[in-house]
């Protein structure tokens, strides 16, 4: 059996960082792990209970070669006595991941919905990793947790869990409770997430039948009006459902809806408010609705059954199903794709369409171009509502023609 050459300080110092972490063995399971950033961490690989496990002894040169070998010898002695050295090491090894996760979360200035989502993600991994000190956490600890989430079909959740563990670990590093973010070593362990495509309708005849069906819906006023208004504004369903009356100017010559930046999906990239010019049809529906829900205590356009809460996205989906439109045909979010497809086919400038959809633009050009192009957007929104009305009523649809000389 070939003997592993023992490490020396000179040999360890000569180890160069690579794009990914790699190992340099000292023997009997003890090795140095070299991180891409250049850090050199002592680890011990061993088996306990039929499972491969790892211990972290700390960074070189803080932990010398002799000290690391002594720690490895102590761990092997525990193994001979039937004791898992990881459990013994983790007692008094610093703050646990659960405590650090709580401290990290308490420092965040999240919106209520974001906090609910982040706390839910924490609940997916802290039961299994929460008792482990951040200093002792290894990629081998994290891997089965995120793979278990992925195996249940929650591919996006698995990525979010891994990302959150990484953020907590970086918080731990800042506090001196960990050497580095070991979750970063697992970047390739999860499969790719397929982009979600929302079911929608794009053919004029299909859109016509849908608009006719929506106008026959006779359920709860909140649901009824939300369903009628959504095609005319094609915002994200949550942005409309959570709308409040102070955001609307319906009585001026140019009706407008100002969505606060904190309620926008892309609020970090586009922190400002999002403007939605309201067509004559949309403003008319909103004025009708104002007579019904305009005086509710919470200012909600579409109050639900729970006080202070709007109707849910599931409520809109259920209303569509009652009209014969299941999730295989169109979902509430699908009105955006419907408008985008039709407006592009009709010749509206793509920049205006994307601006109205509030899609993120991370280009350098977008950083300096802060024009709202509101007149063009207003003309497009009115053209779109006229198009929907013509389809619904069976009138002759005149294809959109861009004005001569328009950009």
MISEKOL-593818 format. One line per field, with one value per residue: x, y, z of N, C-alpha, C in turn; residue in three letters. Coordinates in steps of 0.2 Angstrom, whole numbers, plus 5000, padded with zeros to 4 digits. Example, Ala and Ser with C-alpha at 12.3 -4.5 7.8 and 13.67 -1.06 7.14 Angstrom:
<koltis>
n_X [5066_5064]
n_Y [4972_4989]
n_Z [5039_5035]
ca_X [5062_5068]
ca_Y [4978_4995]
ca_Z [5039_5036]
c_X [5066_5064]
c_Y [4984_5000]
c_Z [5039_5039]
aa [ALA_SER]
</koltis>
This chain:
<koltis>
n_X [5004_5003_5011_5005_5013_5018_5012_5020_5024_5030_5026_5012_5011_5015_5004_4993_4979_4964_4951_4941_4938_4951_4960_4973_4982_4987_4987_4979_4966_4967_4968_4972_4961_4960_4954_4946_4948_4960_4961_4967_4961_4960_4955_4946_4943_4931_4923_4907_4895_4892_4892_4900_4909_4914_4926_4931_4945_4950_4959_4975_4988_4984_4980_4992_5003_5007_4997_4985_4987_4987_4974_4967_4971_4965_4952_4951_4953_4941_4933_4937_4931_4918_4912_4905_4916_4912_4900_4905_4915_4907_4901_4901_4907_4905_4892_4876_4869_4855_4853_4861_4854_4842_4846_4852_4840_4832_4838_4835_4826_4813_4799_4782_4777_4789_4796_4788_4790_4804_4806_4799_4807_4818_4813_4814_4827_4833_4828_4837_4850_4851_4856_4870_4885_4890_4904_4908_4900_4899_4900_4896_4886_4876_4873_4863_4852_4848_4846_4836_4825_4825_4822_4809_4803_4803_4812_4816_4814_4824_4835_4834_4834_4847_4854_4850_4856_4869_4869_4867_4878_4888_4885_4888_4902_4906_4903_4913_4911_4912_4923_4922_4910_4904_4893_4895_4902_4894_4888_4885_4878_4864_4851_4847_4835_4820_4813_4798_4783_4769_4752_4743_4732_4733_4727_4716_4702_4701_4705_4694_4683_4686_4686_4672_4667_4673_4666_4653_4654_4648_4651_4657_4659_4673_4681_4675_4677_4691_4695_4690_4697_4710_4715_4716_4726_4737_4746_4757_4747_4747_4751_4740_4730_4734_4732_4728_4717_4722_4732_4728_4724_4709_4701_4707_4712_4720_4720_4728_4738_4749_4760_4768_4785_4790_4781_4783_4789_4802_4809_4822_4830_4823_4819_4810_4793_4780_4772_4756_4747_4730_4717_4702_4692_4698_4698_4685_4679_4686_4681_4667_4670_4675_4663_4659_4669_4676_4676_4681_4689_4703_4707_4708_4706_4701_4695_4696_4689_4695_4698_4706_4714_4717_4708_4714_4727_4723_4710_4706_4711_4702_4690_4692_4692_4679_4673_4677_4690_4704_4720_4728_4724_4723_4731_4730_4742_4744_4738_4748_4757_4748_4745_4757_4761_4751_4752_4765_4764_4755_4763_4768_4780_4794_4801_4793_4783_4790_4793_4781_4777_4785_4797_4813_4828_4844_4854_4868_4863_4850_4852_4855_4845_4831_4818_4801_4792_4779_4768_4768_4766_4753_4745_4747_4741_4728_4725_4726_4715_4704_4706_4703_4690_4684_4685_4678_4665_4662_4665_4672_4689_4702_4718_4732_4742_4757_4761_4766_4784_4786_4796]
n_Y [4994_5011_5024_5039_5055_5064_5080_5096_5112_5120_5113_5115_5129_5131_5127_5131_5141_5136_5135_5128_5121_5110_5095_5091_5078_5072_5060_5045_5050_5063_5080_5094_5107_5117_5132_5142_5155_5155_5151_5139_5124_5113_5097_5081_5066_5053_5037_5034_5024_5018_5029_5041_5055_5071_5081_5098_5106_5119_5133_5133_5144_5145_5133_5122_5110_5100_5102_5099_5085_5080_5083_5075_5062_5062_5062_5049_5041_5043_5037_5024_5021_5020_5033_5047_5058_5070_5074_5076_5086_5097_5101_5116_5122_5135_5146_5140_5135_5137_5147_5157_5159_5164_5176_5182_5184_5192_5204_5208_5219_5216_5215_5211_5199_5194_5191_5181_5171_5169_5164_5153_5146_5144_5135_5124_5119_5121_5111_5100_5105_5115_5112_5111_5119_5134_5134_5121_5116_5107_5104_5091_5090_5099_5095_5083_5089_5099_5092_5083_5092_5095_5083_5081_5088_5101_5111_5125_5129_5122_5128_5140_5137_5133_5145_5153_5147_5149_5163_5165_5158_5167_5178_5172_5171_5185_5188_5181_5168_5157_5150_5151_5152_5137_5132_5137_5128_5119_5123_5116_5105_5104_5102_5110_5124_5124_5137_5144_5144_5152_5147_5153_5163_5167_5169_5179_5175_5166_5175_5184_5175_5173_5186_5188_5178_5182_5194_5189_5183_5182_5182_5186_5203_5208_5198_5198_5211_5212_5202_5207_5219_5216_5211_5223_5230_5222_5219_5211_5198_5199_5212_5219_5213_5217_5231_5247_5260_5274_5274_5277_5289_5294_5304_5314_5321_5312_5297_5287_5275_5272_5262_5257_5256_5246_5236_5230_5217_5217_5226_5228_5230_5239_5251_5262_5269_5261_5265_5265_5269_5272_5266_5272_5262_5254_5264_5267_5255_5254_5265_5261_5251_5258_5263_5253_5246_5257_5263_5254_5250_5246_5251_5243_5238_5226_5218_5203_5188_5188_5200_5214_5208_5205_5197_5181_5174_5162_5162_5170_5161_5150_5157_5158_5145_5141_5147_5139_5139_5132_5129_5124_5131_5146_5156_5167_5175_5174_5184_5194_5188_5186_5199_5204_5196_5199_5213_5215_5208_5217_5228_5237_5247_5237_5241_5249_5241_5232_5240_5244_5232_5231_5224_5218_5227_5226_5232_5243_5254_5255_5260_5273_5278_5284_5288_5288_5287_5290_5296_5288_5275_5277_5279_5266_5258_5262_5258_5245_5242_5246_5236_5224_5227_5227_5214_5208_5213_5209_5218_5226_5223_5234_5233_5239_5253_5260_5277_5288_5290_5287_5281]
n_Z [5000_4995_5004_5010_5008_5021_5026_5026_5034_5024_5012_5013_5012_4999_4992_4980_4976_4967_4955_4960_4977_4983_4989_5000_5005_5021_5028_5034_5034_5037_5031_5021_5016_5002_4998_4985_4988_4994_5007_5019_5026_5039_5039_5044_5037_5040_5045_5052_5060_5048_5039_5029_5036_5041_5049_5055_5059_5059_5052_5044_5046_5059_5066_5069_5060_5069_5079_5072_5069_5081_5085_5076_5080_5093_5089_5082_5093_5100_5091_5092_5104_5101_5099_5091_5084_5079_5086_5098_5096_5092_5103_5112_5102_5096_5090_5086_5070_5069_5079_5074_5061_5066_5072_5060_5052_5060_5058_5046_5034_5029_5018_5023_5015_5010_5022_5027_5017_5018_5031_5030_5022_5031_5040_5033_5033_5045_5055_5053_5052_5061_5074_5073_5075_5066_5063_5062_5052_5037_5019_5016_5026_5022_5009_5008_5013_5005_4993_4997_4997_4984_4978_4981_4971_4972_4965_4963_4976_4983_4978_4983_4997_4998_4995_5005_5016_5013_5015_5028_5033_5028_5036_5048_5046_5046_5059_5065_5068_5059_5047_5033_5019_5017_5010_4997_4990_4985_4973_4961_4964_4963_4951_4935_4935_4927_4917_4921_4912_4909_4907_4893_4882_4865_4852_4843_4842_4853_4864_4863_4866_4879_4885_4884_4892_4905_4907_4910_4923_4939_4952_4969_4972_4973_4967_4955_4949_4950_4941_4929_4928_4927_4914_4907_4913_4915_4925_4937_4945_4959_4962_4958_4966_4979_4978_4984_4987_4989_4980_4967_4954_4949_4944_4937_4921_4915_4920_4932_4939_4953_4958_4973_4975_4985_4983_4971_4961_4956_4965_4970_4959_4952_4961_4962_4961_4951_4936_4930_4917_4915_4905_4897_4899_4909_4919_4921_4926_4938_4944_4946_4954_4965_4971_4978_4986_4990_5003_5013_5028_5027_5015_5004_4987_4983_4994_5004_5012_5025_5037_5032_5023_5005_4992_4986_4975_4972_4972_4961_4951_4954_4950_4936_4933_4935_4925_4915_4911_4914_4923_4912_4902_4904_4917_4931_4930_4917_4909_4907_4898_4887_4884_4881_4870_4860_4859_4854_4841_4835_4833_4842_4850_4856_4868_4874_4878_4887_4896_4902_4907_4917_4917_4922_4918_4916_4909_4905_4898_4903_4916_4915_4907_4912_4908_4908_4898_4897_4889_4877_4882_4888_4876_4871_4881_4880_4867_4868_4877_4869_4859_4866_4870_4857_4853_4862_4860_4847_4837_4822_4822_4821_4816_4825_4820_4819_4823_4809_4808_4822_4835]
ca_X [5000_5007_5011_5004_5018_5016_5012_5025_5023_5033_5022_5006_5012_5016_4998_4990_4971_4961_4944_4937_4941_4954_4962_4980_4982_4992_4987_4974_4960_4968_4970_4971_4956_4962_4948_4947_4950_4967_4962_4969_4957_4962_4949_4947_4937_4931_4916_4904_4888_4891_4892_4906_4908_4920_4928_4935_4949_4952_4963_4982_4993_4982_4981_4999_5003_5007_4991_4980_4988_4985_4966_4965_4973_4960_4946_4952_4952_4934_4930_4938_4927_4911_4909_4906_4919_4908_4896_4910_4918_4902_4899_4905_4911_4902_4885_4873_4866_4848_4854_4863_4849_4837_4849_4852_4833_4830_4842_4833_4821_4809_4792_4779_4777_4796_4798_4785_4794_4811_4805_4797_4814_4822_4810_4815_4833_4835_4827_4842_4856_4851_4860_4877_4889_4892_4911_4908_4896_4902_4896_4893_4880_4871_4871_4857_4846_4845_4844_4829_4820_4824_4819_4801_4800_4804_4818_4817_4815_4830_4840_4833_4837_4855_4856_4849_4861_4875_4869_4868_4885_4892_4884_4893_4909_4906_4903_4919_4908_4914_4929_4920_4904_4905_4888_4897_4905_4888_4884_4883_4875_4857_4850_4845_4828_4817_4809_4791_4779_4762_4747_4739_4729_4735_4723_4711_4696_4702_4704_4687_4679_4688_4683_4665_4666_4674_4660_4647_4655_4643_4652_4659_4662_4680_4683_4672_4680_4698_4695_4688_4702_4717_4717_4717_4732_4741_4751_4757_4741_4748_4751_4733_4726_4735_4731_4724_4714_4726_4737_4724_4721_4704_4697_4710_4711_4724_4719_4735_4739_4756_4762_4774_4791_4790_4776_4785_4793_4809_4810_4829_4833_4820_4817_4805_4786_4779_4766_4751_4742_4723_4713_4695_4689_4700_4696_4678_4678_4688_4676_4662_4672_4676_4657_4657_4674_4680_4676_4683_4694_4710_4709_4709_4702_4698_4695_4694_4685_4698_4698_4713_4718_4714_4707_4720_4728_4719_4703_4706_4711_4696_4685_4693_4690_4672_4671_4679_4697_4708_4727_4731_4722_4726_4731_4730_4748_4745_4736_4754_4760_4743_4746_4764_4762_4747_4755_4771_4762_4752_4768_4770_4788_4795_4804_4787_4779_4794_4793_4774_4777_4790_4802_4820_4833_4850_4859_4871_4858_4844_4855_4855_4839_4826_4812_4795_4789_4772_4763_4768_4763_4746_4742_4747_4736_4721_4724_4725_4708_4700_4706_4699_4683_4681_4685_4672_4658_4662_4666_4678_4695_4707_4725_4736_4747_4761_4761_4772_4789_4787_4802]
ca_Y [5000_5017_5028_5046_5059_5069_5088_5101_5119_5122_5111_5118_5136_5131_5125_5137_5141_5134_5138_5125_5118_5104_5092_5089_5073_5071_5053_5043_5054_5070_5083_5101_5109_5123_5136_5146_5162_5154_5148_5132_5122_5106_5092_5074_5062_5046_5034_5032_5022_5017_5035_5045_5061_5075_5086_5104_5108_5126_5135_5133_5141_5145_5126_5120_5103_5095_5102_5095_5078_5078_5083_5069_5057_5062_5060_5042_5038_5043_5032_5017_5020_5021_5039_5051_5064_5076_5076_5078_5092_5102_5104_5121_5125_5141_5147_5135_5138_5140_5154_5162_5160_5169_5183_5185_5185_5198_5210_5210_5224_5212_5216_5205_5193_5191_5188_5174_5166_5167_5160_5146_5142_5142_5129_5118_5116_5121_5105_5096_5108_5120_5111_5111_5125_5136_5133_5114_5114_5105_5103_5085_5091_5103_5092_5079_5093_5102_5086_5080_5096_5094_5076_5082_5091_5108_5113_5132_5130_5119_5133_5146_5135_5133_5152_5156_5144_5153_5170_5164_5157_5173_5182_5169_5173_5192_5188_5177_5161_5152_5152_5153_5150_5131_5131_5139_5122_5115_5126_5112_5099_5104_5102_5117_5125_5126_5143_5143_5147_5153_5146_5159_5163_5172_5170_5184_5172_5164_5181_5186_5171_5174_5192_5187_5174_5186_5199_5185_5181_5185_5181_5191_5209_5209_5194_5200_5217_5210_5198_5212_5224_5213_5211_5230_5233_5216_5219_5204_5198_5201_5219_5221_5211_5221_5238_5251_5266_5280_5273_5279_5295_5292_5309_5319_5320_5306_5292_5284_5270_5273_5256_5259_5252_5241_5231_5227_5211_5219_5232_5229_5232_5245_5253_5267_5267_5259_5269_5261_5273_5268_5267_5274_5256_5252_5269_5266_5249_5256_5270_5257_5247_5263_5264_5246_5245_5263_5265_5249_5252_5245_5254_5238_5238_5219_5215_5196_5186_5189_5207_5217_5204_5205_5191_5177_5172_5155_5165_5172_5155_5147_5160_5156_5138_5141_5150_5134_5141_5129_5131_5122_5136_5152_5157_5174_5178_5173_5190_5197_5185_5187_5206_5205_5193_5203_5220_5214_5207_5223_5233_5242_5246_5232_5245_5252_5235_5229_5246_5243_5225_5232_5219_5221_5229_5227_5235_5250_5259_5256_5263_5280_5280_5284_5291_5284_5287_5289_5297_5282_5270_5278_5277_5259_5255_5263_5254_5238_5241_5246_5230_5219_5228_5226_5207_5205_5215_5207_5224_5225_5225_5238_5232_5244_5255_5265_5283_5289_5294_5285_5277]
ca_Z [5000_4995_5009_5009_5010_5026_5024_5030_5033_5017_5007_5014_5010_4992_4989_4976_4975_4961_4954_4965_4982_4982_4995_5000_5011_5026_5029_5039_5033_5038_5024_5020_5010_4999_4996_4980_4990_4996_5014_5020_5032_5041_5040_5045_5034_5044_5044_5059_5058_5041_5035_5028_5039_5041_5055_5053_5064_5059_5047_5044_5051_5066_5068_5066_5058_5075_5082_5068_5069_5088_5085_5072_5085_5098_5086_5081_5100_5101_5086_5095_5110_5099_5100_5085_5086_5077_5091_5104_5094_5091_5110_5114_5096_5094_5090_5081_5064_5071_5083_5069_5057_5069_5072_5054_5050_5064_5056_5039_5034_5024_5017_5026_5011_5010_5028_5027_5013_5021_5037_5028_5020_5037_5043_5029_5034_5052_5059_5052_5052_5066_5080_5071_5075_5060_5062_5061_5046_5031_5013_5017_5030_5019_5003_5009_5015_4999_4988_4999_4995_4976_4976_4982_4965_4973_4962_4965_4983_4984_4977_4988_5003_4998_4995_5012_5021_5012_5017_5036_5034_5027_5042_5053_5045_5048_5067_5068_5070_5054_5043_5026_5017_5014_5005_4990_4987_4982_4968_4955_4966_4961_4944_4933_4936_4921_4917_4921_4907_4912_4902_4891_4876_4861_4846_4844_4844_4860_4868_4862_4870_4886_4888_4885_4898_4911_4908_4913_4929_4943_4959_4974_4968_4973_4962_4948_4946_4949_4935_4923_4927_4926_4907_4905_4916_4914_4930_4940_4949_4966_4962_4957_4972_4985_4977_4989_4984_4988_4974_4961_4953_4944_4943_4933_4914_4913_4926_4933_4945_4955_4962_4977_4974_4989_4981_4965_4961_4955_4968_4971_4953_4950_4967_4961_4959_4944_4934_4925_4914_4915_4899_4898_4901_4916_4924_4922_4930_4944_4947_4948_4960_4971_4974_4981_4991_4992_5010_5017_5033_5025_5009_4999_4981_4983_5001_5004_5018_5031_5038_5031_5018_4999_4989_4985_4968_4971_4971_4954_4947_4954_4946_4929_4932_4935_4918_4910_4909_4919_4922_4906_4896_4906_4924_4932_4928_4909_4905_4905_4892_4882_4881_4877_4863_4855_4857_4849_4835_4833_4831_4847_4851_4862_4873_4878_4881_4892_4902_4905_4910_4923_4917_4924_4912_4920_4905_4906_4895_4907_4922_4913_4904_4917_4905_4909_4891_4899_4883_4873_4886_4889_4870_4870_4885_4877_4861_4870_4880_4864_4856_4870_4870_4851_4853_4867_4858_4841_4832_4818_4825_4817_4818_4827_4815_4823_4819_4805_4812_4829_4836]
c_X [5004_5006_5010_5010_5015_5017_5017_5022_5025_5028_5015_5006_5012_5010_4995_4983_4970_4954_4939_4941_4945_4957_4970_4981_4988_4992_4982_4968_4961_4970_4969_4966_4958_4956_4950_4950_4957_4967_4963_4966_4959_4955_4951_4941_4937_4924_4914_4897_4887_4891_4898_4905_4915_4920_4932_4939_4952_4957_4971_4984_4991_4982_4987_4998_5003_5000_4985_4981_4986_4977_4964_4966_4967_4953_4946_4951_4945_4931_4931_4933_4919_4908_4910_4910_4916_4904_4900_4913_4913_4899_4903_4909_4909_4895_4882_4870_4859_4849_4856_4858_4844_4840_4850_4845_4831_4833_4839_4827_4816_4802_4788_4779_4784_4798_4794_4788_4801_4811_4803_4803_4818_4819_4811_4822_4836_4834_4833_4849_4857_4855_4868_4880_4891_4900_4912_4904_4900_4898_4892_4886_4874_4868_4864_4851_4843_4843_4838_4824_4819_4821_4811_4798_4800_4811_4820_4818_4821_4836_4840_4835_4844_4857_4855_4854_4867_4875_4870_4875_4890_4891_4888_4900_4910_4907_4909_4917_4909_4920_4927_4913_4905_4899_4890_4900_4900_4885_4882_4880_4867_4856_4847_4837_4825_4812_4802_4787_4772_4757_4744_4736_4731_4732_4718_4704_4696_4701_4697_4682_4680_4686_4676_4663_4667_4669_4654_4648_4651_4645_4653_4662_4669_4683_4681_4676_4688_4699_4694_4694_4709_4719_4719_4723_4738_4747_4752_4750_4742_4748_4744_4729_4727_4735_4727_4722_4718_4731_4734_4722_4716_4700_4700_4709_4715_4724_4726_4735_4747_4757_4768_4779_4792_4786_4778_4790_4801_4811_4817_4832_4830_4816_4811_4798_4785_4772_4762_4746_4735_4719_4706_4691_4691_4698_4689_4676_4680_4684_4670_4664_4673_4669_4655_4662_4678_4680_4678_4689_4701_4712_4710_4704_4698_4698_4692_4689_4688_4700_4706_4717_4714_4712_4714_4721_4724_4712_4702_4706_4705_4690_4686_4691_4683_4669_4674_4686_4702_4715_4730_4729_4725_4726_4731_4736_4748_4742_4742_4756_4755_4744_4752_4764_4758_4750_4761_4769_4758_4757_4770_4777_4789_4798_4798_4783_4783_4793_4786_4774_4781_4795_4809_4824_4839_4856_4862_4866_4853_4846_4854_4849_4833_4819_4807_4791_4781_4767_4762_4764_4755_4742_4742_4742_4729_4720_4723_4718_4703_4700_4702_4692_4680_4681_4679_4665_4657_4662_4672_4684_4700_4714_4728_4741_4751_4761_4767_4777_4790_4792_4800]
c_Y [5006_5022_5036_5050_5064_5076_5091_5108_5122_5120_5114_5126_5136_5129_5131_5136_5139_5137_5135_5122_5111_5101_5091_5084_5073_5064_5051_5047_5061_5074_5091_5103_5116_5127_5140_5153_5161_5151_5141_5129_5115_5102_5085_5070_5055_5043_5033_5030_5020_5023_5038_5052_5065_5080_5092_5105_5115_5127_5134_5140_5142_5138_5123_5112_5098_5096_5098_5088_5076_5078_5077_5063_5056_5060_5052_5038_5037_5038_5025_5016_5020_5027_5043_5057_5071_5079_5079_5085_5098_5105_5110_5124_5131_5141_5142_5139_5140_5146_5159_5164_5165_5176_5186_5188_5191_5204_5213_5215_5221_5215_5210_5199_5190_5188_5181_5169_5164_5163_5153_5142_5140_5136_5123_5115_5116_5115_5100_5099_5113_5119_5111_5118_5127_5134_5126_5112_5112_5104_5096_5085_5094_5099_5087_5083_5096_5097_5083_5085_5096_5088_5076_5086_5099_5111_5120_5133_5127_5124_5139_5144_5135_5140_5155_5153_5148_5160_5170_5162_5163_5178_5179_5171_5181_5192_5184_5170_5156_5155_5155_5150_5143_5129_5133_5133_5118_5118_5122_5106_5099_5105_5109_5118_5127_5132_5141_5147_5147_5151_5152_5158_5168_5173_5174_5180_5169_5169_5184_5182_5172_5180_5192_5184_5178_5191_5195_5183_5185_5184_5187_5197_5210_5205_5196_5206_5216_5207_5202_5217_5222_5213_5218_5233_5228_5217_5212_5204_5200_5208_5222_5219_5215_5228_5241_5258_5272_5280_5276_5286_5294_5298_5315_5317_5314_5301_5288_5280_5270_5267_5257_5254_5246_5235_5228_5221_5212_5225_5233_5232_5239_5248_5258_5264_5265_5262_5265_5266_5269_5271_5269_5268_5254_5257_5268_5260_5251_5261_5266_5254_5252_5264_5258_5245_5251_5265_5260_5252_5252_5248_5250_5239_5231_5216_5207_5195_5188_5197_5209_5214_5205_5198_5188_5176_5166_5157_5166_5166_5151_5150_5158_5149_5137_5143_5145_5135_5138_5131_5129_5127_5143_5152_5165_5178_5178_5179_5194_5195_5186_5194_5207_5202_5197_5210_5220_5213_5213_5229_5238_5241_5242_5235_5247_5246_5232_5234_5245_5237_5226_5226_5222_5222_5231_5230_5242_5255_5261_5260_5271_5283_5279_5287_5286_5283_5286_5291_5291_5276_5271_5277_5270_5256_5256_5259_5247_5237_5241_5239_5225_5220_5226_5218_5205_5207_5212_5212_5222_5227_5228_5237_5239_5246_5261_5271_5284_5293_5292_5281_5270]
c_Z [5000_5001_5007_5012_5015_5024_5029_5029_5026_5012_5007_5011_5002_4988_4986_4975_4968_4960_4958_4971_4981_4989_4994_5006_5015_5028_5035_5040_5035_5032_5025_5014_5008_4996_4990_4982_4993_5003_5014_5026_5033_5042_5041_5042_5038_5043_5051_5057_5051_5036_5035_5031_5039_5047_5052_5060_5064_5053_5049_5042_5058_5069_5065_5063_5064_5078_5079_5069_5076_5088_5082_5077_5090_5095_5084_5088_5102_5097_5089_5101_5108_5099_5094_5087_5084_5083_5097_5102_5094_5098_5111_5108_5093_5093_5084_5075_5065_5074_5078_5064_5059_5070_5066_5051_5054_5062_5049_5039_5028_5024_5020_5022_5011_5016_5029_5023_5016_5027_5036_5026_5026_5040_5039_5030_5041_5057_5059_5053_5058_5072_5079_5072_5068_5058_5060_5055_5040_5025_5013_5022_5026_5013_5004_5010_5009_4993_4990_4997_4987_4974_4977_4976_4966_4971_4964_4972_4986_4983_4982_4995_5004_4998_5002_5017_5020_5015_5025_5037_5033_5033_5048_5052_5048_5056_5070_5070_5065_5050_5036_5025_5014_5009_4998_4987_4984_4976_4962_4957_4964_4953_4942_4934_4929_4921_4917_4916_4909_4906_4900_4885_4872_4854_4847_4846_4851_4865_4868_4867_4878_4889_4889_4891_4905_4912_4910_4920_4934_4951_4964_4970_4968_4968_4955_4945_4945_4942_4929_4922_4925_4919_4904_4908_4915_4919_4933_4945_4956_4967_4962_4964_4978_4984_4982_4985_4984_4983_4968_4960_4947_4941_4939_4926_4912_4919_4926_4940_4947_4960_4966_4975_4978_4987_4975_4966_4961_4958_4970_4965_4951_4956_4967_4960_4952_4942_4929_4923_4913_4909_4901_4901_4908_4921_4926_4926_4937_4948_4949_4954_4966_4975_4978_4987_4993_4999_5015_5022_5031_5018_5003_4993_4981_4989_5001_5011_5025_5031_5036_5026_5011_4997_4987_4977_4967_4969_4964_4950_4948_4950_4939_4928_4931_4928_4913_4908_4915_4918_4916_4900_4898_4914_4925_4929_4920_4906_4903_4898_4886_4879_4878_4870_4858_4854_4853_4842_4831_4831_4836_4849_4857_4868_4878_4881_4887_4898_4905_4909_4917_4923_4918_4918_4916_4915_4907_4904_4900_4914_4921_4910_4909_4915_4906_4902_4892_4893_4879_4876_4887_4882_4869_4874_4883_4871_4863_4873_4874_4860_4860_4870_4863_4850_4856_4864_4850_4835_4828_4822_4820_4819_4820_4821_4819_4819_4815_4809_4819_4829_4837]
aa [UNK_UNK_UNK_UNK_UNK_UNK_UNK_UNK_UNK_UNK_UNK_UNK_UNK_UNK_UNK_UNK_UNK_UNK_UNK_UNK_UNK_UNK_UNK_UNK_UNK_UNK_UNK_UNK_UNK_UNK_UNK_UNK_UNK_UNK_UNK_UNK_UNK_UNK_UNK_UNK_UNK_UNK_UNK_UNK_UNK_UNK_UNK_UNK_UNK_UNK_UNK_UNK_UNK_UNK_UNK_UNK_UNK_UNK_UNK_UNK_UNK_UNK_UNK_UNK_UNK_UNK_UNK_UNK_UNK_UNK_UNK_UNK_UNK_UNK_UNK_UNK_UNK_UNK_UNK_UNK_UNK_UNK_UNK_UNK_UNK_UNK_UNK_UNK_UNK_UNK_UNK_UNK_UNK_UNK_UNK_UNK_UNK_UNK_UNK_UNK_UNK_UNK_UNK_UNK_UNK_UNK_UNK_UNK_UNK_UNK_UNK_UNK_UNK_UNK_UNK_UNK_UNK_UNK_UNK_UNK_UNK_UNK_UNK_UNK_UNK_UNK_UNK_UNK_UNK_UNK_UNK_UNK_UNK_UNK_UNK_UNK_UNK_UNK_UNK_UNK_UNK_UNK_UNK_UNK_UNK_UNK_UNK_UNK_UNK_UNK_UNK_UNK_UNK_UNK_UNK_UNK_UNK_UNK_UNK_UNK_UNK_UNK_UNK_UNK_UNK_UNK_UNK_UNK_UNK_UNK_UNK_UNK_UNK_UNK_UNK_UNK_UNK_UNK_UNK_UNK_UNK_UNK_UNK_UNK_UNK_UNK_UNK_UNK_UNK_UNK_UNK_UNK_UNK_UNK_UNK_UNK_UNK_UNK_UNK_UNK_UNK_UNK_UNK_UNK_UNK_UNK_UNK_UNK_UNK_UNK_UNK_UNK_UNK_UNK_UNK_UNK_UNK_UNK_UNK_UNK_UNK_UNK_UNK_UNK_UNK_UNK_UNK_UNK_UNK_UNK_UNK_UNK_UNK_UNK_UNK_UNK_UNK_UNK_UNK_UNK_UNK_UNK_UNK_UNK_UNK_UNK_UNK_UNK_UNK_UNK_UNK_UNK_UNK_UNK_UNK_UNK_UNK_UNK_UNK_UNK_UNK_UNK_UNK_UNK_UNK_UNK_UNK_UNK_UNK_UNK_UNK_UNK_UNK_UNK_UNK_UNK_UNK_UNK_UNK_UNK_UNK_UNK_UNK_UNK_UNK_UNK_UNK_UNK_UNK_UNK_UNK_UNK_UNK_UNK_UNK_UNK_UNK_UNK_UNK_UNK_UNK_UNK_UNK_UNK_UNK_UNK_UNK_UNK_UNK_UNK_UNK_UNK_UNK_UNK_UNK_UNK_UNK_UNK_UNK_UNK_UNK_UNK_UNK_UNK_UNK_UNK_UNK_UNK_UNK_UNK_UNK_UNK_UNK_UNK_UNK_UNK_UNK_UNK_UNK_UNK_UNK_UNK_UNK_UNK_UNK_UNK_UNK_UNK_UNK_UNK_UNK_UNK_UNK_UNK_UNK_UNK_UNK_UNK_UNK_UNK_UNK_UNK_UNK_UNK_UNK_UNK_UNK_UNK_UNK_UNK_UNK_UNK_UNK_UNK_UNK_UNK_UNK_UNK_UNK_UNK_UNK_UNK_UNK_UNK_UNK_UNK_UNK_UNK_UNK_UNK_UNK_UNK_UNK_UNK_UNK_UNK_UNK_UNK_UNK_UNK_UNK_UNK_UNK_UNK_UNK_UNK_UNK]
</koltis>
